[in-house]
Amino acid sequence: MALRTRLTEKFKIEHPIVSAPMGFIAGGRLAAAVTQAGGLGLIGAGYGEPAWLERELDAAGNTRVGCGFITWSLAEKADILPPVLARAPAAVMLSFGAPARFAEQIKAAGVPLICQAQTLAHAREAVAAGADVVVAQGGEAGGHGGSRATFTLTPEIADYLAGNAPDCLLLAAGGIADGRGLAASLMLGADGVLIGSRFMLSAEALTPPGFLAALIAADGDATQKTHVPDIVRGYSWPAEFSGRALKTRFLADWHGRESALADPAMKAKAAERYWRAFRAGEPEETGVFIGEAVGLIRDAPPAATIIARIAQEAERLLAGAGGFLVPV
């Protein structure tokens, strides 16, 4: 039983699985591996470092991949978009900001536009901008997001799209790491899923190797929403988007004490500690963005293995869905 959805048909892929464009983590090797395994891989442009982005696009080779941008950051570095569009990516994803400014440019290049939404209002903005795909991102997700839950946000946006933009596809995101999450998302009205944390623990991800043991040992209770990493790194994120990260010694030292980081010397010292530990792969001394789905992850295999597992489990569950019901 192959899972054929509007997503697989539109993007000519085998499985309704898209890898999230995680900044600093989702490079060209991971995106290419996801696409080659039958999904759709997205490179994370992060905060718009042109040299890094060009290198990772090159690393994907001739494999058909897309690219994701932090919209508010792209507004400050808009010149990085045209070179990406010139490569005819499989899609461009915009997250965390009004997409209208860049939508026409992306659509004019003949590139499908994916817009991530954390609220119904965001979904309305995406539709108004001409999005081909909307991502309903629940607060369970790793990294930045809102407070709505995937389980309610997905069907609410599905209903909205059905009545207002029936040709617009929907992906569910947040807390999805196995076939149960994919099957549930399809039942909630999504055409597929956008998965981040599960691919963060894959052989091709740019995750510092030192993080893996801590993440594999963690459960979903071991994450928290916080603004600390953004303050320390000097990134001015909109207040509505906090980041979900692993509970580490670094976060324990600063969460609830953010006002102390207004001292330039204190902030500089914290930033030095953060980046040194990040580069060294020492999770307790830095910030490690990860979602609640970390509690479902116990290994870091190749992306192809992850996709096969998720697809096969979802196919099996959906094929035998009637078996869960007790005969009357």
Secondary structure as GFF3:
##gff-version 3
##sequence-region A 1 328
A	DSSP	alpha_helix	6	11	.	.	.	ID=ss1
A	DSSP	beta_strand	17	19	.	.	.	ID=ss2
A	DSSP	alpha_helix	28	36	.	.	.	ID=ss3
A	DSSP	beta_strand	42	44	.	.	.	ID=ss4
A	DSSP	alpha_helix	50	59	.	.	.	ID=ss5
A	DSSP	beta_strand	66	70	.	.	.	ID=ss6
A	DSSP	alpha_helix	71	74	.	.	.	ID=ss7
A	DSSP	three_ten_helix	78	80	.	.	.	ID=ss8
A	DSSP	alpha_helix	81	85	.	.	.	ID=ss9
A	DSSP	beta_strand	92	95	.	.	.	ID=ss10
A	DSSP	alpha_helix	100	108	.	.	.	ID=ss11
A	DSSP	beta_strand	113	117	.	.	.	ID=ss12
A	DSSP	alpha_helix	120	128	.	.	.	ID=ss13
A	DSSP	beta_strand	133	137	.	.	.	ID=ss14
A	DSSP	beta_strand	143	145	.	.	.	ID=ss15
A	DSSP	alpha_helix	150	164	.	.	.	ID=ss16
A	DSSP	beta_strand	169	173	.	.	.	ID=ss17
A	DSSP	alpha_helix	179	187	.	.	.	ID=ss18
A	DSSP	beta_strand	192	195	.	.	.	ID=ss19
A	DSSP	alpha_helix	197	200	.	.	.	ID=ss20
A	DSSP	three_ten_helix	209	211	.	.	.	ID=ss21
A	DSSP	alpha_helix	212	217	.	.	.	ID=ss22
A	DSSP	three_ten_helix	220	222	.	.	.	ID=ss23
A	DSSP	beta_strand	223	226	.	.	.	ID=ss24
A	DSSP	alpha_helix	228	233	.	.	.	ID=ss25
A	DSSP	beta_strand	242	246	.	.	.	ID=ss26
A	DSSP	alpha_helix	249	254	.	.	.	ID=ss27
A	DSSP	three_ten_helix	258	262	.	.	.	ID=ss28
A	DSSP	alpha_helix	264	280	.	.	.	ID=ss29
A	DSSP	three_ten_helix	283	285	.	.	.	ID=ss30
A	DSSP	three_ten_helix	292	296	.	.	.	ID=ss31
A	DSSP	alpha_helix	303	319	.	.	.	ID=ss32
A	DSSP	three_ten_helix	321	324	.	.	.	ID=ss33
###
